[in-house]
């Protein structure tokens, strides 16, 4: 029972403040250090208000680490946002030697390198820390930013200025603008010291060095960061006024000369065998290092080749992270739950007897689909072997049949949706069973709204999953457009338990800040099946505006004709994704959702990339590549065209602007000749595109 602050006795108040300080510190750590809160913003605000009420009455009994003595609001809301000049994207993962060999062969295919052509690569230990971008102007540190969602991070300059391993001024000759990227981390010795200190103070212990480093960087008070003794390894660059090196290995040497720490266990190799040996060697030293690593990163050494390879989706083609084998453990599978996703997919989830794997307590694991359950014969009550795939997603590897209970029975996915009762079926060759209820299904509606506000979509800060579920259940938010009408229901928000003036105004301000959004993010946020972030960017680049895409989808609804051929002809789309797109925009319910949103938000047209000299007039035009190219692989030619803002399609039509024909071009060249479309040789294309 909660006692009124005006009636509570001093000793009881002191004890409660001690408990609340610990609890609030723990929630701060989970939210800011791990990005994994376990309570809603409203519940957090209620804890803070209770503490502040007690502290106001008994200020002399408040603990030394009083949350009330922190300046400003919660750290995530206290840091200004930074738009990265060059996105901080992620790496693809390799988990075995076969993946590594495919990475190397993929680079060779893309660059059209023969097996005899040398391919120098680097291998570096992958630091398990927090990604950071440091901007220097004239050799002086001007800004430090976290990676955030890759496009937008947090300005943590004041905190990073307290880190000894980050040079404030660079020595020697430095580009006028230089953005150095790397990983900030906490050494094992410092992590142990910090936890011993927290144990003496009766505070909860940090789970691992990575979370501790992340939480330290996001402290409002720079003095707290300074007291944590963080470290930094540099390895990459972002925006630069001039290319600082011709090879990655030379770049690492320049970083060291400028005063940065560079992870010392790297190696230069020339083939797949060399990469595997470097992975083995670094792995054997893993236990002796004073910092956490979770794999080895391989990079093509030549920078000009890195630029040619470019990016595929959110990852570079010229680098891959070869992860160390995941840790495994045995536990009991106590139940199997069935979750319903935004596309109606029924996903079985294993409820496990909690167990620690790789330093993290695991109580849930994915079972993928019913075929996977049947193949492994997974049953409730089984003792199972689990691992965290890539040290992230827990999964069930196998069943210990020798420990199976006698009365166990096979598990079957339900034939009806566990949420709305609609039929759940598998169509065609789909491995997933889906609810047929569509937006009638409350689970699908809720999950679509969660997807809508996710990082790749509208990214509305403060509107977490628990809020959405509660708002949906109470009729406040039933469609995405309802989010933007919450300003009209401020009184309803304030009347909800745990919602005060500040938390309500913060949420409404975050919503208002998202009334203008790029076309690709809007498209991704709609949650169209098979239209992820990469395909959303592809469609935005091709159609430029939402209106143009809607018109094309309507014209393509017959699944034949010029509009349909143009849609499936977009390189990377295909008939399956085109089918999902047309189905969405043809559905009256989806149309109403989009129309309601357009009344609330402004969808920005896609911006054409500006390229180097020689590309004038190419951006926005449509090109088809046909035949065998002599100096470029087909993939590189397509990537080259997309970088300068062109639309790459797979078939020739009256709307095609250019055809680039290599050897043995076939019917596409003949059709282009019939339509009077300009045809270029490979050399003419290279000259025209400035390459």
C-alpha positions as CSV (number, residue, x, y, z in Angstrom):
1,X,0.0,0.0,0.0
2,X,1.4,3.4,-1.0
3,X,1.4,5.9,1.9
4,X,0.7,9.6,1.3
5,X,4.0,11.6,1.4
6,X,2.5,14.0,3.9
7,X,1.8,11.1,6.3
8,X,4.8,8.8,5.9
9,X,7.4,8.6,8.6
10,X,11.0,9.7,8.0
11,X,12.6,6.2,8.2
12,X,10.0,4.7,5.9
13,X,10.5,7.5,3.5
14,X,14.2,7.1,3.4
15,X,13.9,3.4,2.8
16,X,11.4,4.0,0.0
17,X,13.7,6.6,-1.7
18,X,16.6,4.2,-1.6
19,X,14.5,1.6,-3.3
20,X,13.1,4.0,-5.8
21,X,16.6,5.4,-6.7
22,X,17.8,1.9,-7.4
23,X,14.7,1.0,-9.5
24,X,14.8,4.3,-11.5
25,X,18.6,3.8,-12.1
26,X,17.9,0.3,-13.4
27,X,15.2,1.6,-15.7
28,X,17.5,4.3,-16.9
29,X,20.1,1.7,-17.7
30,X,17.7,-0.5,-19.6
31,X,16.3,2.4,-21.6
32,X,19.5,4.3,-22.4
33,X,22.1,1.6,-22.2
34,X,20.3,-1.3,-23.7
35,X,17.5,0.4,-25.6
36,X,15.2,-2.2,-24.1
37,X,12.8,-0.7,-21.5
38,X,10.7,-3.0,-19.4
39,X,8.1,-0.4,-18.3
40,X,6.1,2.2,-20.1
41,X,7.0,5.9,-20.1
42,X,3.9,6.5,-18.0
43,X,5.0,3.9,-15.3
44,X,8.5,5.5,-15.3
45,X,7.0,9.0,-14.8
46,X,5.0,7.7,-11.9
47,X,8.1,6.4,-10.2
48,X,9.9,9.7,-10.7
49,X,6.9,11.7,-9.4
50,X,6.7,9.5,-6.3
51,X,10.4,9.9,-5.6
52,X,10.2,13.7,-6.1
53,X,7.3,14.0,-3.7
54,X,9.2,12.1,-1.0
55,X,12.4,14.1,-1.7
56,X,10.6,17.4,-1.4
57,X,9.5,16.5,2.1
58,X,12.7,14.8,3.3
59,X,15.5,16.4,1.2
60,X,18.2,15.6,3.8
61,X,17.4,11.8,3.6
62,X,17.6,11.5,-0.2
63,X,20.3,9.1,-1.4
64,X,23.5,10.5,-2.9
65,X,22.6,9.3,-6.4
66,X,19.1,11.0,-6.3
67,X,17.4,11.0,-9.7
68,X,16.0,14.4,-8.6
69,X,19.5,15.8,-8.9
70,X,19.9,15.0,-12.5
71,X,19.5,18.0,-14.8
72,X,16.7,18.0,-17.4
73,X,14.4,15.2,-18.6
74,X,15.3,11.7,-19.5
75,X,18.6,11.5,-21.4
76,X,17.1,10.2,-24.6
77,X,14.9,13.3,-24.7
78,X,17.8,15.6,-23.5
79,X,20.1,15.0,-26.5
80,X,19.6,16.9,-29.7
81,X,19.4,14.8,-32.9
82,X,22.2,14.6,-35.5
83,X,21.6,13.7,-39.1
84,X,24.5,11.7,-40.4
85,X,26.0,13.2,-43.6
86,X,26.7,9.6,-44.7
87,X,24.4,6.9,-43.1
88,X,26.0,4.7,-40.5
89,X,24.8,1.4,-41.8
90,X,25.3,-2.1,-40.5
91,X,27.3,-5.1,-41.6
92,X,26.1,-8.4,-43.1
93,X,27.0,-11.4,-41.0
94,X,28.8,-14.6,-41.9
95,X,28.5,-17.6,-39.6
96,X,30.7,-20.2,-41.2
97,X,33.5,-20.8,-43.7
98,X,31.0,-21.3,-46.5
99,X,29.5,-17.8,-45.9
100,X,33.1,-16.3,-46.0
101,X,33.9,-18.0,-49.3
102,X,30.6,-16.7,-50.8
103,X,31.5,-13.2,-49.6
104,X,34.9,-13.3,-51.4
105,X,33.4,-14.8,-54.5
106,X,30.6,-12.2,-54.5
107,X,33.2,-9.4,-54.5
108,X,35.1,-11.0,-57.4
109,X,31.9,-11.5,-59.4
110,X,30.8,-7.9,-58.8
111,X,34.2,-6.5,-59.8
112,X,34.6,-9.0,-62.6
113,X,37.9,-10.2,-61.1
114,X,39.5,-13.4,-62.3
115,X,40.7,-16.0,-59.8
116,X,44.3,-14.9,-60.6
117,X,43.7,-11.2,-59.8
118,X,45.0,-10.4,-56.3
119,X,42.3,-9.4,-53.8
120,X,43.8,-7.8,-50.7
121,X,41.6,-7.8,-47.6
122,X,41.9,-6.9,-44.0
123,X,40.6,-8.8,-40.9
124,X,39.9,-6.8,-37.7
125,X,38.5,-7.9,-34.4
126,X,34.8,-6.7,-34.1
127,X,34.5,-4.7,-30.9
128,X,31.2,-5.2,-29.0
129,X,30.6,-1.6,-28.0
130,X,28.6,1.5,-29.1
131,X,29.2,2.9,-32.6
132,X,30.3,6.5,-32.6
133,X,30.9,9.2,-35.3
134,X,33.5,11.9,-34.4
135,X,33.5,15.0,-36.6
136,X,36.7,17.1,-36.8
137,X,37.1,20.4,-38.5
138,X,40.6,21.7,-39.0
139,X,41.8,18.9,-36.8
140,X,39.6,19.9,-33.8
141,X,36.8,17.7,-32.4
142,X,33.5,19.5,-33.1
143,X,30.9,16.9,-32.7
144,X,30.3,13.3,-31.5
145,X,27.2,11.4,-32.4
146,X,25.8,7.9,-31.7
147,X,24.7,5.8,-34.6
148,X,21.0,5.8,-33.7
149,X,19.0,4.3,-36.5
150,X,21.8,4.8,-39.0
151,X,20.4,8.0,-40.4
152,X,19.8,10.0,-37.2
153,X,21.8,9.7,-34.0
154,X,22.2,11.6,-30.7
155,X,24.7,14.5,-30.1
156,X,26.8,13.3,-27.2
157,X,29.8,15.7,-27.7
158,X,30.0,17.0,-24.2
159,X,30.2,13.4,-22.8
160,X,32.7,12.2,-25.4
161,X,35.0,15.1,-24.7
162,X,35.6,13.5,-21.3
163,X,36.9,10.2,-22.8
164,X,40.7,10.0,-22.8
165,X,40.8,7.7,-25.8
166,X,39.1,10.3,-28.1
167,X,41.7,13.0,-29.3
168,X,40.4,16.5,-29.0
169,X,42.9,17.8,-31.5
170,X,44.6,15.7,-34.2
171,X,48.4,15.9,-34.8
172,X,49.9,16.1,-38.3
173,X,48.3,16.8,-41.7
174,X,44.5,16.3,-41.5
175,X,41.7,16.9,-44.0
176,X,39.7,20.1,-43.3
177,X,36.6,17.9,-42.6
178,X,37.1,14.5,-41.2
179,X,34.5,12.2,-39.7
180,X,36.2,9.3,-37.8
181,X,34.0,6.3,-37.0
182,X,34.7,3.7,-34.4
183,X,33.5,1.9,-31.3
184,X,33.4,3.2,-27.7
185,X,33.7,0.4,-25.1
186,X,34.3,-0.3,-21.5
187,X,37.3,-2.5,-20.7
188,X,36.7,-5.6,-18.5
189,X,38.8,-4.2,-15.6
190,X,36.8,-0.9,-15.6
191,X,33.5,-2.9,-15.8
192,X,34.5,-5.0,-12.7
193,X,35.5,-1.9,-10.8
194,X,32.2,-0.2,-11.6
195,X,30.1,-3.2,-10.6
196,X,32.1,-3.6,-7.3
197,X,31.4,0.1,-6.6
198,X,27.7,-0.4,-7.3
199,X,27.5,-3.5,-5.2
200,X,29.0,-1.6,-2.2
201,X,26.3,1.1,-2.8
202,X,23.5,-1.4,-3.0
203,X,22.8,-0.6,-6.6
204,X,21.9,-3.2,-9.3
205,X,24.8,-4.6,-11.2
206,X,25.3,-3.9,-14.9
207,X,24.7,-6.9,-17.2
208,X,27.8,-6.5,-19.5
209,X,30.4,-4.0,-20.6
210,X,28.6,-3.1,-23.8
211,X,25.5,-1.9,-22.0
212,X,27.5,-0.1,-19.4
213,X,29.4,1.8,-22.1
214,X,26.2,2.7,-23.9
215,X,24.6,3.9,-20.7
216,X,27.6,5.9,-19.7
217,X,27.7,7.8,-23.1
218,X,24.1,8.8,-22.7
219,X,24.4,10.4,-19.2
220,X,23.1,13.9,-18.9
221,X,25.9,14.8,-16.6
222,X,29.3,14.6,-18.4
223,X,31.0,14.1,-15.0
224,X,29.3,10.7,-14.8
225,X,30.7,9.7,-18.2
226,X,34.1,11.0,-17.2
227,X,34.0,8.8,-14.1
228,X,33.4,5.6,-16.1
229,X,36.8,5.6,-17.9
230,X,35.6,4.6,-21.3
231,X,37.9,3.7,-24.3
232,X,37.6,4.1,-28.0
233,X,38.9,2.2,-31.1
234,X,38.8,3.9,-34.5
235,X,38.4,2.0,-37.7
236,X,36.3,3.9,-40.4
237,X,35.4,7.2,-41.8
238,X,32.2,9.0,-42.8
239,X,32.1,12.5,-44.3
240,X,35.5,13.8,-45.5
241,X,36.6,16.7,-47.5
242,X,39.2,14.6,-49.3
243,X,39.9,10.9,-49.5
244,X,42.3,10.3,-46.6
245,X,43.9,7.0,-47.9
246,X,44.0,4.7,-50.9
247,X,43.7,1.5,-48.8
248,X,42.0,0.6,-45.6
249,X,45.3,-0.7,-44.1
250,X,46.9,2.7,-44.9
251,X,43.9,4.5,-43.3
252,X,44.4,2.5,-40.0
253,X,48.0,3.7,-39.9
254,X,46.9,7.3,-40.5
255,X,44.5,7.0,-37.6
256,X,47.3,5.8,-35.3
257,X,49.5,8.7,-36.4
258,X,46.7,11.2,-35.6
259,X,46.5,9.9,-32.1
260,X,43.7,7.3,-32.2
261,X,43.8,3.8,-30.7
262,X,43.4,1.1,-33.3
263,X,42.5,-2.5,-32.4
264,X,46.0,-4.2,-32.6
265,X,45.0,-7.8,-33.6
266,X,44.2,-7.0,-37.3
267,X,45.8,-8.6,-40.3
268,X,46.1,-8.2,-44.1
269,X,45.4,-11.3,-46.1
270,X,45.0,-12.2,-49.8
271,X,42.4,-15.0,-49.9
272,X,39.6,-16.9,-48.2
273,X,42.1,-19.2,-46.4
274,X,43.8,-16.1,-45.0
275,X,40.5,-14.8,-43.6
276,X,39.7,-18.1,-42.0
277,X,43.1,-18.3,-40.4
278,X,42.8,-14.7,-39.1
279,X,39.4,-15.5,-37.6
280,X,40.9,-18.5,-35.8
281,X,43.9,-16.6,-34.5
282,X,41.8,-13.7,-33.2
283,X,39.4,-16.2,-31.7
284,X,42.1,-17.9,-29.7
285,X,43.2,-14.5,-28.2
286,X,39.6,-13.5,-27.4
287,X,39.7,-14.7,-23.8
288,X,42.9,-12.8,-23.1
289,X,41.6,-9.4,-24.3
290,X,40.5,-6.7,-21.9
291,X,37.5,-5.9,-24.0
292,X,34.6,-7.8,-25.6
293,X,34.7,-8.9,-29.3
294,X,32.0,-10.9,-31.0
295,X,33.6,-11.7,-34.3
296,X,36.0,-10.6,-37.0
297,X,35.3,-8.0,-39.7
298,X,36.6,-8.6,-43.2
299,X,37.0,-5.6,-45.6
300,X,38.3,-5.2,-49.2
301,X,41.5,-3.2,-48.7
302,X,41.4,-1.0,-51.8
303,X,39.2,2.1,-51.2
304,X,38.5,2.5,-54.9
305,X,37.1,-1.0,-55.0
306,X,35.0,-0.3,-51.9
307,X,33.5,2.7,-53.7
308,X,32.7,0.6,-56.8
309,X,31.2,-2.2,-54.7
310,X,29.0,0.3,-52.8
311,X,26.1,-0.8,-50.7
312,X,23.2,-3.3,-50.9
313,X,20.3,-2.2,-48.8
314,X,21.7,-1.3,-45.4
315,X,25.1,-3.0,-45.6
316,X,28.3,-2.5,-47.7
317,X,29.2,-5.1,-50.3
318,X,32.8,-4.7,-49.4
319,X,32.7,-5.9,-45.8
320,X,31.2,-8.7,-43.7
321,X,31.3,-9.6,-40.0
322,X,32.3,-13.2,-39.4
323,X,30.7,-13.9,-36.0
324,X,32.1,-16.3,-33.4
325,X,30.0,-19.4,-32.8
326,X,27.0,-18.7,-30.6
327,X,27.0,-20.0,-27.0
328,X,24.6,-22.8,-26.3
329,X,22.7,-24.1,-23.3
330,X,20.1,-26.6,-22.3
331,X,16.7,-25.8,-20.7
332,X,13.1,-27.0,-20.5
333,X,10.5,-25.8,-23.0
334,X,7.6,-25.0,-20.8
335,X,5.0,-23.9,-23.3
336,X,4.5,-22.8,-26.9
337,X,2.7,-19.5,-27.6
338,X,1.3,-18.5,-31.0
339,X,1.7,-14.8,-31.9
340,X,0.0,-13.1,-34.8
341,X,2.1,-10.6,-36.8
342,X,1.1,-7.6,-38.9
343,X,0.8,-9.7,-42.0
344,X,-1.3,-12.3,-40.3
345,X,1.6,-14.8,-39.9
346,X,1.1,-17.2,-37.0
347,X,4.5,-17.5,-35.3
348,X,5.1,-20.2,-32.6
349,X,7.3,-18.9,-29.7
350,X,9.0,-21.2,-27.2
351,X,8.4,-20.3,-23.5
352,X,11.6,-21.5,-21.8
353,X,12.6,-22.0,-18.2
354,X,14.9,-18.9,-17.9
355,X,18.6,-19.6,-18.4
356,X,21.7,-17.5,-19.0
357,X,23.2,-17.7,-22.4
358,X,26.2,-15.5,-23.3
359,X,25.6,-13.3,-20.4
360,X,21.9,-12.7,-21.1
361,X,18.9,-14.3,-19.4
362,X,16.8,-16.1,-22.1
363,X,13.1,-17.0,-21.5
364,X,11.8,-16.9,-25.1
365,X,13.0,-18.4,-28.4
366,X,11.8,-18.4,-31.9
367,X,10.4,-21.7,-33.4
368,X,10.0,-20.1,-36.9
369,X,7.1,-22.1,-38.3
370,X,5.1,-25.3,-38.1
371,X,7.4,-27.1,-40.6
372,X,10.4,-26.4,-38.3
373,X,8.5,-27.7,-35.3
374,X,7.6,-30.9,-37.1
375,X,11.1,-31.4,-38.5
376,X,12.7,-31.1,-35.1
377,X,9.7,-32.7,-33.4
378,X,9.6,-30.0,-30.7
379,X,7.1,-30.6,-27.9
380,X,6.0,-28.9,-24.7
381,X,8.0,-30.4,-21.8
382,X,11.1,-31.2,-23.9
383,X,14.6,-30.4,-22.8
384,X,16.0,-28.4,-25.6
385,X,19.3,-27.0,-26.8
386,X,19.2,-23.3,-27.5
387,X,21.6,-20.7,-28.7
388,X,21.6,-17.0,-29.4
389,X,22.1,-16.8,-33.2
390,X,24.7,-14.2,-33.9
391,X,24.6,-13.6,-30.1
392,X,21.3,-11.9,-30.6
393,X,18.1,-14.0,-31.4
394,X,17.6,-17.1,-29.3
395,X,16.5,-20.2,-31.2
396,X,15.9,-23.8,-30.5
397,X,18.5,-26.0,-32.1
398,X,17.5,-29.5,-31.1
399,X,15.6,-31.7,-28.7
400,X,17.1,-34.0,-26.1
401,X,15.0,-37.0,-27.0
402,X,16.5,-39.0,-24.1
403,X,14.9,-36.6,-21.7
404,X,11.5,-36.4,-23.2
405,X,8.5,-36.9,-20.8
406,X,6.5,-40.1,-21.4
407,X,3.2,-38.3,-21.9
408,X,4.3,-35.7,-24.4
409,X,2.3,-35.1,-27.6
410,X,3.2,-33.5,-30.9
411,X,2.4,-29.8,-31.2
412,X,0.0,-28.5,-33.9
413,X,-0.5,-24.9,-34.9
414,X,-4.2,-23.9,-34.6
415,X,-6.4,-23.9,-37.7
416,X,-8.0,-20.6,-36.5
417,X,-6.5,-17.4,-35.4
418,X,-6.0,-17.3,-31.6
419,X,-6.9,-13.6,-31.6
420,X,-9.9,-13.1,-33.9
421,X,-11.0,-16.7,-34.6
422,X,-10.7,-16.3,-38.4
423,X,-9.5,-19.2,-40.5
424,X,-5.7,-19.6,-40.5
425,X,-4.4,-21.3,-43.6
426,X,-1.3,-21.9,-45.7
427,X,-1.6,-20.9,-49.3
428,X,0.4,-22.4,-52.1
429,X,4.0,-23.0,-51.2
430,X,3.9,-20.6,-48.2
431,X,5.7,-22.1,-45.2
432,X,3.7,-19.7,-42.9
433,X,0.2,-20.2,-41.7
434,X,-1.7,-16.9,-41.8
435,X,-4.9,-15.5,-40.3
436,X,-7.3,-14.5,-43.0
437,X,-9.0,-11.9,-40.9
438,X,-6.9,-9.0,-42.3
439,X,-7.5,-5.7,-40.5
440,X,-10.5,-7.2,-38.8
441,X,-8.0,-9.1,-36.6
442,X,-7.0,-6.9,-33.7
443,X,-3.6,-8.4,-33.5
444,X,-2.8,-7.5,-37.1
445,X,-4.1,-4.0,-36.6
446,X,-2.0,-3.5,-33.4
447,X,1.1,-4.9,-35.0
448,X,0.7,-2.7,-38.1
449,X,0.6,0.4,-35.9
450,X,3.7,-0.8,-34.0
451,X,5.4,-1.2,-37.3
452,X,4.2,2.2,-38.4
453,X,6.0,4.0,-35.6
454,X,9.1,1.8,-35.7
455,X,12.6,3.2,-36.5
456,X,12.5,2.6,-40.2
457,X,9.0,4.2,-40.4
458,X,7.8,7.2,-38.6
459,X,10.1,6.6,-35.6
460,X,7.9,8.4,-33.0
461,X,9.9,8.6,-29.8
462,X,7.9,7.8,-26.6
463,X,5.2,5.8,-28.4
464,X,6.3,2.3,-27.4
465,X,4.6,-1.1,-27.9
466,X,2.9,-1.0,-24.5
467,X,1.5,2.4,-25.2
468,X,0.1,1.3,-28.5
469,X,-1.5,-1.8,-27.0
470,X,-3.1,0.3,-24.3
471,X,-4.3,3.1,-26.6
472,X,-5.7,0.5,-29.1
473,X,-7.5,-1.3,-26.3
474,X,-9.1,1.9,-25.1
475,X,-10.1,3.2,-28.6
476,X,-7.6,6.1,-28.6
477,X,-5.6,4.8,-31.6
478,X,-7.2,2.3,-34.0
479,X,-5.5,3.3,-37.2
480,X,-2.1,5.1,-38.0
481,X,-3.9,8.4,-38.7
482,X,-5.4,8.3,-35.2
483,X,-1.9,8.9,-33.8
484,X,-1.8,12.4,-35.4
485,X,-5.2,13.2,-33.9
486,X,-4.0,12.6,-30.3
487,X,-3.4,16.3,-30.0
488,X,-7.2,16.8,-30.0
489,X,-7.4,14.3,-27.2
490,X,-4.9,15.8,-24.8
491,X,-7.4,15.8,-22.0
492,X,-8.0,12.1,-22.5
493,X,-4.3,11.4,-22.3
494,X,-3.9,13.5,-19.1
495,X,-6.8,11.6,-17.5
496,X,-4.9,8.3,-18.0
497,X,-3.0,6.8,-15.0
498,X,0.6,7.8,-15.1
499,X,0.3,10.5,-17.8
500,X,1.3,13.9,-16.6
501,X,1.8,17.3,-18.3
502,X,5.4,16.6,-19.3
503,X,5.0,13.1,-20.6
504,X,1.9,14.0,-22.6
505,X,3.5,17.1,-24.1
506,X,6.7,15.2,-24.9
507,X,4.7,12.6,-26.8
508,X,2.6,15.2,-28.7
509,X,5.7,17.1,-29.6
510,X,7.3,14.0,-31.0
511,X,4.2,13.3,-33.1
512,X,4.1,16.8,-34.4
513,X,7.8,16.4,-35.4
514,X,6.8,13.6,-37.8
515,X,4.1,15.3,-39.8
516,X,6.6,15.6,-42.7
517,X,8.3,12.4,-43.8
518,X,10.3,11.1,-46.8
519,X,8.4,9.0,-49.3
520,X,10.5,5.8,-48.7
521,X,9.9,5.9,-44.9
522,X,6.2,6.5,-45.4
523,X,6.0,3.5,-47.8
524,X,7.9,1.2,-45.4
525,X,5.7,2.4,-42.5
526,X,2.5,1.2,-44.3
527,X,3.6,-2.4,-43.6
528,X,3.0,-3.8,-47.1
529,X,4.1,-7.5,-47.2
530,X,7.6,-8.0,-48.6
531,X,8.2,-4.2,-49.0
532,X,11.0,-3.7,-46.5
533,X,13.3,-0.7,-46.2
534,X,15.4,-1.5,-49.3
535,X,12.4,-2.1,-51.6
536,X,10.7,1.0,-50.2
537,X,13.8,3.0,-51.2
538,X,13.8,1.3,-54.6
539,X,10.2,2.2,-55.3
540,X,10.6,5.7,-54.1
541,X,13.6,6.2,-56.3
542,X,11.6,4.8,-59.3
543,X,8.3,6.6,-58.9
544,X,9.5,9.7,-57.0
545,X,6.1,10.4,-55.3
546,X,3.3,8.6,-53.5
547,X,0.8,9.9,-56.1
548,X,2.8,8.4,-59.0
549,X,3.1,5.1,-57.2
550,X,-0.6,5.0,-56.4
551,X,-1.5,5.7,-60.1
552,X,0.9,3.0,-61.3
553,X,-0.6,0.5,-58.8
554,X,-4.1,1.2,-60.0
555,X,-3.1,0.8,-63.7
556,X,-1.3,-2.4,-62.8
557,X,-4.2,-4.0,-61.0
558,X,-5.1,-6.1,-64.1
559,X,-1.7,-7.8,-63.8
560,X,-1.1,-7.1,-67.5
561,X,-0.3,-4.1,-69.7
562,X,2.4,-1.5,-69.7
563,X,2.1,-0.4,-66.0
564,X,2.3,-4.0,-64.8
565,X,5.3,-4.7,-67.0
566,X,7.0,-1.6,-65.8
567,X,6.4,-2.5,-62.2
568,X,7.8,-6.1,-62.4
569,X,10.6,-4.8,-64.6
570,X,12.1,-2.7,-61.8
571,X,15.3,-4.4,-61.1
572,X,14.9,-6.1,-57.7
573,X,11.1,-6.2,-57.6
574,X,9.8,-9.2,-59.5
575,X,6.2,-10.4,-59.8
576,X,5.8,-11.5,-56.1
577,X,6.6,-8.1,-54.6
578,X,4.6,-6.4,-57.3
579,X,1.6,-8.6,-56.5
580,X,1.8,-7.6,-52.8
581,X,2.1,-3.9,-53.7
582,X,-0.9,-3.9,-56.2
583,X,-3.0,-5.9,-53.8
584,X,-2.4,-3.4,-51.0
585,X,-3.3,-0.3,-53.0
586,X,-6.3,-2.1,-54.6
587,X,-7.8,-3.0,-51.2
588,X,-10.5,-0.4,-50.2
589,X,-9.5,-0.7,-46.5
590,X,-5.8,0.1,-47.3
591,X,-6.9,3.0,-49.5
592,X,-8.9,4.5,-46.6
593,X,-5.8,4.1,-44.3
594,X,-3.6,5.9,-46.8
595,X,-6.1,8.7,-47.6
596,X,-6.6,9.3,-43.9
597,X,-2.8,9.6,-43.4
598,X,-2.4,12.0,-46.3
599,X,-4.8,14.3,-44.5
600,X,-2.5,14.4,-41.5
601,X,1.1,14.2,-42.9
602,X,3.1,15.6,-45.8
603,X,5.0,12.9,-47.8
604,X,8.1,14.4,-49.3
605,X,9.0,13.4,-52.9
606,X,12.2,11.3,-53.3
607,X,15.3,13.5,-53.9
608,X,17.4,12.5,-56.9
609,X,21.0,11.8,-56.0
610,X,23.5,14.4,-57.3
611,X,26.5,12.8,-58.9
612,X,30.0,13.7,-60.2
613,X,30.7,15.5,-63.4
614,X,29.5,13.7,-66.5
615,X,26.2,12.6,-65.1
616,X,24.2,15.6,-66.2
617,X,20.7,14.6,-67.5
618,X,20.9,11.0,-66.3
619,X,19.2,11.3,-62.9
620,X,15.6,10.2,-63.1
621,X,16.0,8.5,-66.5
622,X,15.3,4.8,-67.1
623,X,18.0,2.4,-68.3
624,X,18.2,-1.3,-69.3
625,X,21.4,-3.3,-69.4
626,X,21.6,-6.2,-71.8
627,X,24.2,-8.6,-73.0
628,X,27.6,-9.3,-71.5
629,X,29.7,-6.3,-70.4
630,X,33.4,-6.5,-70.7
631,X,34.7,-4.2,-67.9
632,X,31.8,-4.2,-65.5
633,X,29.7,-7.0,-64.0
634,X,25.9,-6.5,-64.6
635,X,25.5,-6.0,-60.8
636,X,28.1,-3.2,-60.7
637,X,26.6,-1.5,-63.8
638,X,23.2,-1.5,-62.1
639,X,24.6,-0.2,-58.8
640,X,26.5,2.5,-60.7
641,X,23.3,3.7,-62.4
642,X,21.3,3.7,-59.2
643,X,24.0,5.8,-57.4
644,X,23.5,8.6,-59.9
645,X,19.8,8.5,-59.5
646,X,18.7,6.4,-62.6
647,X,16.0,3.9,-62.7
648,X,17.2,0.4,-63.6
649,X,14.5,-1.9,-65.1
650,X,14.8,-5.4,-66.6
651,X,12.7,-5.0,-69.8
652,X,12.5,-2.5,-72.6
653,X,9.3,-0.4,-73.1
654,X,8.3,2.9,-74.6
655,X,9.2,4.6,-71.3
656,X,12.8,3.3,-71.4
657,X,15.3,6.2,-72.0
658,X,18.6,4.3,-72.6
659,X,19.7,0.8,-73.4
660,X,23.3,-0.2,-72.7
661,X,24.2,-3.2,-74.9
662,X,27.2,-5.5,-74.3
663,X,28.1,-8.6,-76.3
664,X,25.2,-10.8,-77.5
665,X,22.4,-8.4,-76.4
666,X,19.5,-10.4,-77.8
667,X,15.9,-9.4,-78.0
668,X,16.1,-6.3,-75.7
669,X,18.4,-4.5,-78.2
670,X,16.1,-5.4,-81.1
671,X,13.0,-4.1,-79.3
672,X,14.9,-0.9,-78.4
673,X,15.8,-0.4,-82.1
674,X,12.1,-0.9,-83.0
675,X,11.0,1.7,-80.5
676,X,13.7,4.2,-81.5
677,X,15.3,4.1,-78.0
678,X,18.9,5.4,-77.7
679,X,21.4,2.5,-77.5
680,X,24.9,2.9,-76.0
681,X,27.9,0.7,-76.1
682,X,29.6,-0.1,-72.8
683,X,32.4,2.4,-73.5
684,X,29.8,5.1,-74.3
685,X,28.0,4.4,-71.1
686,X,31.2,4.7,-69.1
687,X,32.1,8.0,-70.7
688,X,28.5,9.4,-70.3
689,X,28.3,8.3,-66.6
690,X,31.7,9.8,-65.8
691,X,33.3,6.5,-64.8
